[in-house]
Structures are given as C-alpha cells and as structure tokens.
Amino acid sequence: MLFLARCLAVVGLVRLGLTLSSYNRMRALVTRLEARNVAGIADLRRVAWGVAAAARFVPGASCLTQALAGQYLLARQGNASKIRIGIERGTSAELKAHAWLVSGDHIVLGGSVNGFTHLVDHGQ
C-alpha cells in the first residue's frame, strides 16, 4: 500500500512538473540520480503496475508522464532505464507521438512499439 501511495505522489508530481515546466527540466531531475544497475523483472513489473494504477487517478497522466514517473522510481532503486520516444507511422495528417519506459530489453510502460518509428532515447 505504501508503494502505491508513493507511485501516486510521483505520478502527480511529474504531471504537475510537466504542466508548469518542461520535459527537459523534468528529465534532468530524474537523470541526476545514480542509476547503473539492471533491474530484475519483479522490480520492473512492480513499477509498471504501480505507475499504471496511480495514473488512473491523475488527470492527464500521459504516456510521457508515466514513463518519467517510472524512470524516477527505478532510478531511486539504482536501476537504469531510458525513455524512448517515437511517432506513429501512417498516412494520417495528424502527428501522434508516444513514449515508452525501457529497461534493458524490457518495455516497462507504454505497450507495443509496433506501428511507431523510433526517434530518440533519453536515459542513463
């Protein structure tokens, strides 16, 4: 229960930070933490569950909000991750971007990358 409360606080604060500041500033705050370890699958699942559950209660908690919150939670445990940003491939006139949280070979948050073109990775 304490972990879920922590996730809710982190998702809420990241959402507020993205509203009042910029992605680059929020990313800089997260990447200041020393995170070099490879997370175990149990830690990745726990963070994915906690962030996804908390995001249901935070209005506007986008994929980018969730990825940054998950990255922060992993980094607090010393676990490295990166945020992958891509755009949807297609013929639509509307540009659709998406963000994923990736740790090692695992997509932690954001779902499948199918149908998206990879633009950039931001991480530790």
MIDOMAR-744944 format. One record per atom (N, C-alpha, C): residue in three letters; atom name; x, y, z; residue number from 0. Coordinates in steps of 0.05 Angstrom, whole numbers. Example, Ala and Ser with C-alpha at 12.3 -4.5 7.8 and 13.67 -1.06 7.14 Angstrom:
<rs>
ALA | N | 264 | -114 | 156 | 0
ALA | CA | 246 | -90 | 156 | 0
ALA | C | 264 | -66 | 156 | 0
SER | N | 257 | -45 | 142 | 1
SER | CA | 273 | -21 | 143 | 1
SER | C | 258 | 1 | 157 | 1
</rs>
This chain:
<rs>
MET | N | 16 | -24 | 0 | 0
MET | CA | 0 | 0 | 0 | 0
MET | C | 17 | 25 | 0 | 0
LEU | N | 39 | 24 | 15 | 1
LEU | CA | 58 | 47 | 15 | 1
LEU | C | 70 | 52 | -12 | 1
PHE | N | 76 | 31 | -27 | 2
PHE | CA | 88 | 34 | -53 | 2
PHE | C | 68 | 47 | -72 | 2
LEU | N | 43 | 39 | -71 | 3
LEU | CA | 22 | 51 | -88 | 3
LEU | C | 19 | 81 | -81 | 3
ALA | N | 20 | 88 | -56 | 4
ALA | CA | 18 | 116 | -48 | 4
ALA | C | 42 | 132 | -59 | 4
ARG | N | 66 | 120 | -58 | 5
ARG | CA | 90 | 133 | -69 | 5
ARG | C | 86 | 137 | -99 | 5
CYS | N | 76 | 116 | -113 | 6
CYS | CA | 72 | 119 | -142 | 6
CYS | C | 52 | 141 | -148 | 6
LEU | N | 31 | 143 | -133 | 7
LEU | CA | 11 | 164 | -137 | 7
LEU | C | 23 | 191 | -133 | 7
ALA | N | 39 | 194 | -113 | 8
ALA | CA | 53 | 220 | -108 | 8
ALA | C | 72 | 227 | -131 | 8
VAL | N | 87 | 207 | -140 | 9
VAL | CA | 107 | 212 | -161 | 9
VAL | C | 93 | 219 | -188 | 9
VAL | N | 73 | 204 | -195 | 10
VAL | CA | 58 | 209 | -220 | 10
VAL | C | 45 | 237 | -218 | 10
GLY | N | 33 | 244 | -196 | 11
GLY | CA | 21 | 270 | -193 | 11
GLY | C | 42 | 293 | -195 | 11
LEU | N | 65 | 289 | -182 | 12
LEU | CA | 85 | 310 | -183 | 12
LEU | C | 98 | 312 | -211 | 12
VAL | N | 102 | 290 | -224 | 13
VAL | CA | 113 | 291 | -251 | 13
VAL | C | 93 | 305 | -270 | 13
ARG | N | 67 | 299 | -267 | 14
ARG | CA | 46 | 311 | -283 | 14
ARG | C | 46 | 342 | -278 | 14
LEU | N | 47 | 350 | -253 | 15
LEU | CA | 48 | 378 | -247 | 15
LEU | C | 73 | 391 | -258 | 15
GLY | N | 96 | 377 | -255 | 16
GLY | CA | 121 | 388 | -266 | 16
GLY | C | 121 | 391 | -296 | 16
LEU | N | 109 | 373 | -310 | 17
LEU | CA | 107 | 376 | -339 | 17
LEU | C | 88 | 398 | -347 | 17
THR | N | 69 | 404 | -330 | 18
THR | CA | 50 | 426 | -335 | 18
THR | C | 63 | 453 | -330 | 18
LEU | N | 78 | 455 | -309 | 19
LEU | CA | 90 | 480 | -301 | 19
LEU | C | 118 | 485 | -312 | 19
SER | N | 131 | 464 | -321 | 20
SER | CA | 158 | 466 | -331 | 20
SER | C | 161 | 453 | -358 | 20
SER | N | 184 | 441 | -363 | 21
SER | CA | 188 | 428 | -389 | 21
SER | C | 197 | 399 | -385 | 21
TYR | N | 194 | 384 | -407 | 22
TYR | CA | 204 | 357 | -406 | 22
TYR | C | 233 | 355 | -400 | 22
ASN | N | 249 | 372 | -413 | 23
ASN | CA | 278 | 372 | -408 | 23
ASN | C | 285 | 377 | -379 | 23
ARG | N | 272 | 395 | -366 | 24
ARG | CA | 277 | 401 | -338 | 24
ARG | C | 269 | 377 | -320 | 24
MET | N | 246 | 365 | -326 | 25
MET | CA | 238 | 342 | -310 | 25
MET | C | 257 | 319 | -314 | 25
ARG | N | 265 | 315 | -339 | 26
ARG | CA | 284 | 293 | -345 | 26
ARG | C | 310 | 297 | -331 | 26
ALA | N | 319 | 322 | -330 | 27
ALA | CA | 344 | 328 | -316 | 27
ALA | C | 343 | 322 | -286 | 27
LEU | N | 320 | 327 | -274 | 28
LEU | CA | 316 | 320 | -246 | 28
LEU | C | 318 | 290 | -241 | 28
VAL | N | 306 | 274 | -260 | 29
VAL | CA | 306 | 245 | -257 | 29
VAL | C | 334 | 234 | -262 | 29
THR | N | 348 | 243 | -283 | 30
THR | CA | 373 | 231 | -290 | 30
THR | C | 396 | 240 | -272 | 30
ARG | N | 391 | 258 | -253 | 31
ARG | CA | 412 | 265 | -234 | 31
ARG | C | 417 | 242 | -215 | 31
LEU | N | 398 | 224 | -211 | 32
LEU | CA | 402 | 201 | -194 | 32
LEU | C | 421 | 181 | -206 | 32
GLU | N | 438 | 170 | -189 | 33
GLU | CA | 457 | 149 | -199 | 33
GLU | C | 442 | 123 | -203 | 33
ALA | N | 439 | 115 | -227 | 34
ALA | CA | 424 | 90 | -233 | 34
ALA | C | 440 | 75 | -254 | 34
ARG | N | 453 | 54 | -245 | 35
ARG | CA | 471 | 39 | -263 | 35
ARG | C | 464 | 9 | -263 | 35
ASN | N | 448 | 0 | -243 | 36
ASN | CA | 441 | -28 | -241 | 36
ASN | C | 421 | -37 | -262 | 36
VAL | N | 420 | -63 | -267 | 37
VAL | CA | 400 | -74 | -284 | 37
VAL | C | 377 | -84 | -266 | 37
ALA | N | 353 | -75 | -271 | 38
ALA | CA | 331 | -82 | -254 | 38
ALA | C | 322 | -111 | -259 | 38
GLY | N | 313 | -124 | -239 | 39
GLY | CA | 302 | -151 | -242 | 39
GLY | C | 273 | -148 | -252 | 39
ILE | N | 263 | -170 | -264 | 40
ILE | CA | 237 | -169 | -275 | 40
ILE | C | 215 | -164 | -254 | 40
ALA | N | 219 | -173 | -230 | 41
ALA | CA | 200 | -167 | -208 | 41
ALA | C | 198 | -137 | -203 | 41
ASP | N | 221 | -124 | -202 | 42
ASP | CA | 221 | -95 | -197 | 42
ASP | C | 208 | -80 | -221 | 42
LEU | N | 213 | -89 | -245 | 43
LEU | CA | 201 | -76 | -269 | 43
LEU | C | 170 | -79 | -268 | 43
ARG | N | 161 | -103 | -261 | 44
ARG | CA | 132 | -108 | -260 | 44
ARG | C | 119 | -92 | -238 | 44
ARG | N | 133 | -90 | -216 | 45
ARG | CA | 122 | -74 | -193 | 45
ARG | C | 119 | -45 | -201 | 45
VAL | N | 139 | -34 | -213 | 46
VAL | CA | 138 | -5 | -221 | 46
VAL | C | 117 | -2 | -243 | 46
ALA | N | 115 | -20 | -262 | 47
ALA | CA | 95 | -18 | -283 | 47
ALA | C | 67 | -18 | -271 | 47
TRP | N | 62 | -37 | -253 | 48
TRP | CA | 36 | -39 | -240 | 48
TRP | C | 30 | -13 | -224 | 48
GLY | N | 49 | -4 | -208 | 49
GLY | CA | 44 | 19 | -190 | 49
GLY | C | 39 | 44 | -206 | 49
VAL | N | 55 | 49 | -227 | 50
VAL | CA | 51 | 73 | -243 | 50
VAL | C | 25 | 72 | -258 | 50
ALA | N | 19 | 50 | -270 | 51
ALA | CA | -6 | 47 | -286 | 51
ALA | C | -30 | 51 | -267 | 51
ALA | N | -29 | 39 | -244 | 52
ALA | CA | -52 | 42 | -225 | 52
ALA | C | -54 | 71 | -216 | 52
ALA | N | -32 | 84 | -209 | 53
ALA | CA | -33 | 112 | -200 | 53
ALA | C | -42 | 130 | -222 | 53
ALA | N | -35 | 125 | -247 | 54
ALA | CA | -42 | 142 | -269 | 54
ALA | C | -72 | 144 | -274 | 54
ARG | N | -86 | 124 | -265 | 55
ARG | CA | -116 | 124 | -268 | 55
ARG | C | -128 | 146 | -251 | 55
PHE | N | -114 | 155 | -230 | 56
PHE | CA | -125 | 175 | -212 | 56
PHE | C | -113 | 203 | -216 | 56
VAL | N | -95 | 206 | -236 | 57
VAL | CA | -83 | 231 | -241 | 57
VAL | C | -92 | 241 | -269 | 57
PRO | N | -109 | 262 | -270 | 58
PRO | CA | -118 | 271 | -295 | 58
PRO | C | -95 | 280 | -314 | 58
GLY | N | -96 | 271 | -338 | 59
GLY | CA | -76 | 279 | -358 | 59
GLY | C | -50 | 264 | -355 | 59
ALA | N | -49 | 242 | -341 | 60
ALA | CA | -24 | 227 | -337 | 60
ALA | C | -18 | 212 | -363 | 60
SER | N | -5 | 225 | -381 | 61
SER | CA | 1 | 215 | -408 | 61
SER | C | 22 | 193 | -407 | 61
CYS | N | 28 | 182 | -430 | 62
CYS | CA | 50 | 163 | -432 | 62
CYS | C | 76 | 175 | -423 | 62
LEU | N | 81 | 200 | -430 | 63
LEU | CA | 105 | 213 | -422 | 63
LEU | C | 107 | 217 | -391 | 63
THR | N | 85 | 225 | -379 | 64
THR | CA | 83 | 227 | -350 | 64
THR | C | 89 | 201 | -337 | 64
GLN | N | 77 | 180 | -347 | 65
GLN | CA | 81 | 153 | -335 | 65
GLN | C | 110 | 144 | -339 | 65
ALA | N | 121 | 148 | -362 | 66
ALA | CA | 149 | 140 | -367 | 66
ALA | C | 168 | 154 | -349 | 66
LEU | N | 165 | 180 | -346 | 67
LEU | CA | 183 | 195 | -328 | 67
LEU | C | 179 | 186 | -299 | 67
ALA | N | 155 | 182 | -290 | 68
ALA | CA | 150 | 173 | -263 | 68
ALA | C | 162 | 145 | -258 | 68
GLY | N | 159 | 127 | -277 | 69
GLY | CA | 171 | 101 | -275 | 69
GLY | C | 201 | 102 | -275 | 69
GLN | N | 212 | 119 | -291 | 70
GLN | CA | 242 | 122 | -292 | 70
GLN | C | 252 | 133 | -265 | 70
TYR | N | 238 | 151 | -253 | 71
TYR | CA | 246 | 162 | -227 | 71
TYR | C | 245 | 140 | -206 | 71
LEU | N | 223 | 124 | -206 | 72
LEU | CA | 220 | 103 | -186 | 72
LEU | C | 242 | 82 | -189 | 72
LEU | N | 248 | 75 | -213 | 73
LEU | CA | 270 | 56 | -218 | 73
LEU | C | 297 | 68 | -210 | 73
ALA | N | 302 | 93 | -217 | 74
ALA | CA | 327 | 106 | -210 | 74
ALA | C | 331 | 108 | -180 | 74
ARG | N | 310 | 112 | -165 | 75
ARG | CA | 312 | 114 | -136 | 75
ARG | C | 322 | 88 | -124 | 75
GLN | N | 317 | 66 | -138 | 76
GLN | CA | 327 | 39 | -130 | 76
GLN | C | 354 | 34 | -142 | 76
GLY | N | 365 | 52 | -157 | 77
GLY | CA | 391 | 49 | -170 | 77
GLY | C | 390 | 34 | -197 | 77
ASN | N | 366 | 31 | -208 | 78
ASN | CA | 362 | 16 | -232 | 78
ASN | C | 360 | 34 | -257 | 78
ALA | N | 377 | 28 | -277 | 79
ALA | CA | 378 | 45 | -301 | 79
ALA | C | 354 | 39 | -319 | 79
SER | N | 345 | 59 | -334 | 80
SER | CA | 324 | 57 | -354 | 80
SER | C | 327 | 80 | -373 | 80
LYS | N | 312 | 79 | -394 | 81
LYS | CA | 311 | 101 | -413 | 81
LYS | C | 283 | 105 | -423 | 81
ILE | N | 278 | 130 | -432 | 82
ILE | CA | 253 | 137 | -443 | 82
ILE | C | 256 | 137 | -473 | 82
ARG | N | 240 | 122 | -487 | 83
ARG | CA | 241 | 120 | -516 | 83
ARG | C | 217 | 136 | -527 | 83
ILE | N | 223 | 154 | -546 | 84
ILE | CA | 202 | 170 | -558 | 84
ILE | C | 200 | 163 | -588 | 84
GLY | N | 176 | 160 | -597 | 85
GLY | CA | 172 | 154 | -625 | 85
GLY | C | 147 | 167 | -636 | 85
ILE | N | 143 | 165 | -662 | 86
ILE | CA | 119 | 176 | -675 | 86
ILE | C | 105 | 153 | -690 | 86
GLU | N | 79 | 155 | -692 | 87
GLU | CA | 64 | 135 | -706 | 87
GLU | C | 68 | 137 | -736 | 87
ARG | N | 73 | 113 | -748 | 88
ARG | CA | 76 | 112 | -777 | 88
ARG | C | 47 | 111 | -788 | 88
GLY | N | 44 | 124 | -810 | 89
GLY | CA | 17 | 123 | -823 | 89
GLY | C | 14 | 146 | -842 | 89
THR | N | -9 | 146 | -854 | 90
THR | CA | -15 | 167 | -874 | 90
THR | C | -32 | 189 | -863 | 90
SER | N | -39 | 188 | -837 | 91
SER | CA | -56 | 208 | -825 | 91
SER | C | -41 | 235 | -825 | 91
ALA | N | -56 | 256 | -828 | 92
ALA | CA | -45 | 283 | -827 | 92
ALA | C | -37 | 291 | -799 | 92
GLU | N | -48 | 277 | -780 | 93
GLU | CA | -43 | 283 | -752 | 93
GLU | C | -18 | 268 | -742 | 93
LEU | N | 1 | 282 | -730 | 94
LEU | CA | 25 | 270 | -719 | 94
LEU | C | 19 | 260 | -691 | 94
LYS | N | 24 | 234 | -686 | 95
LYS | CA | 19 | 223 | -659 | 95
LYS | C | 45 | 213 | -648 | 95
ALA | N | 53 | 224 | -625 | 96
ALA | CA | 78 | 215 | -612 | 96
ALA | C | 70 | 197 | -588 | 96
HIS | N | 90 | 181 | -580 | 97
HIS | CA | 86 | 163 | -557 | 97
HIS | C | 112 | 160 | -543 | 97
ALA | N | 110 | 153 | -517 | 98
ALA | CA | 134 | 149 | -500 | 98
ALA | C | 132 | 122 | -486 | 98
TRP | N | 155 | 109 | -484 | 99
TRP | CA | 157 | 83 | -470 | 99
TRP | C | 179 | 85 | -449 | 99
LEU | N | 177 | 70 | -428 | 100
LEU | CA | 198 | 66 | -409 | 100
LEU | C | 210 | 39 | -415 | 100
VAL | N | 237 | 39 | -420 | 101
VAL | CA | 251 | 15 | -428 | 101
VAL | C | 274 | 10 | -408 | 101
SER | N | 276 | -14 | -399 | 102
SER | CA | 298 | -22 | -381 | 102
SER | C | 310 | -47 | -392 | 102
GLY | N | 335 | -46 | -400 | 103
GLY | CA | 348 | -69 | -413 | 103
GLY | C | 333 | -75 | -438 | 103
ASP | N | 325 | -100 | -441 | 104
ASP | CA | 309 | -109 | -465 | 104
ASP | C | 279 | -109 | -460 | 104
HIS | N | 270 | -97 | -438 | 105
HIS | CA | 242 | -98 | -430 | 105
HIS | C | 228 | -71 | -433 | 105
ILE | N | 205 | -72 | -445 | 106
ILE | CA | 188 | -48 | -444 | 106
ILE | C | 172 | -49 | -418 | 106
VAL | N | 177 | -29 | -401 | 107
VAL | CA | 164 | -29 | -375 | 107
VAL | C | 136 | -16 | -377 | 107
LEU | N | 135 | 7 | -390 | 108
LEU | CA | 110 | 21 | -393 | 108
LEU | C | 107 | 31 | -422 | 108
GLY | N | 83 | 32 | -432 | 109
GLY | CA | 78 | 44 | -458 | 109
GLY | C | 68 | 24 | -479 | 109
GLY | N | 69 | -1 | -473 | 110
GLY | CA | 58 | -21 | -492 | 110
GLY | C | 76 | -26 | -516 | 110
SER | N | 65 | -37 | -537 | 111
SER | CA | 80 | -46 | -560 | 111
SER | C | 91 | -22 | -576 | 111
VAL | N | 113 | -26 | -589 | 112
VAL | CA | 126 | -6 | -606 | 112
VAL | C | 117 | -10 | -635 | 112
ASN | N | 101 | -30 | -641 | 113
ASN | CA | 93 | -35 | -668 | 113
ASN | C | 77 | -12 | -679 | 113
GLY | N | 83 | -4 | -703 | 114
GLY | CA | 69 | 18 | -716 | 114
GLY | C | 81 | 45 | -710 | 114
PHE | N | 103 | 46 | -695 | 115
PHE | CA | 116 | 71 | -688 | 115
PHE | C | 145 | 72 | -699 | 115
THR | N | 154 | 95 | -706 | 116
THR | CA | 181 | 99 | -715 | 116
THR | C | 197 | 111 | -691 | 116
HIS | N | 218 | 99 | -685 | 117
HIS | CA | 235 | 108 | -662 | 117
HIS | C | 249 | 134 | -669 | 117
LEU | N | 247 | 154 | -651 | 118
LEU | CA | 260 | 179 | -655 | 118
LEU | C | 285 | 182 | -638 | 118
VAL | N | 282 | 178 | -612 | 119
VAL | CA | 304 | 184 | -593 | 119
VAL | C | 300 | 168 | -567 | 119
ASP | N | 323 | 162 | -554 | 120
ASP | CA | 323 | 150 | -528 | 120
ASP | C | 335 | 170 | -509 | 120
HIS | N | 323 | 174 | -486 | 121
HIS | CA | 334 | 191 | -465 | 121
HIS | C | 337 | 173 | -440 | 121
GLY | N | 361 | 172 | -430 | 122
GLY | CA | 364 | 154 | -407 | 122
GLY | C | 391 | 158 | -393 | 122
GLN | N | 396 | 138 | -377 | 123
GLN | CA | 420 | 139 | -361 | 123
GLN | C | 440 | 119 | -371 | 123
</rs>
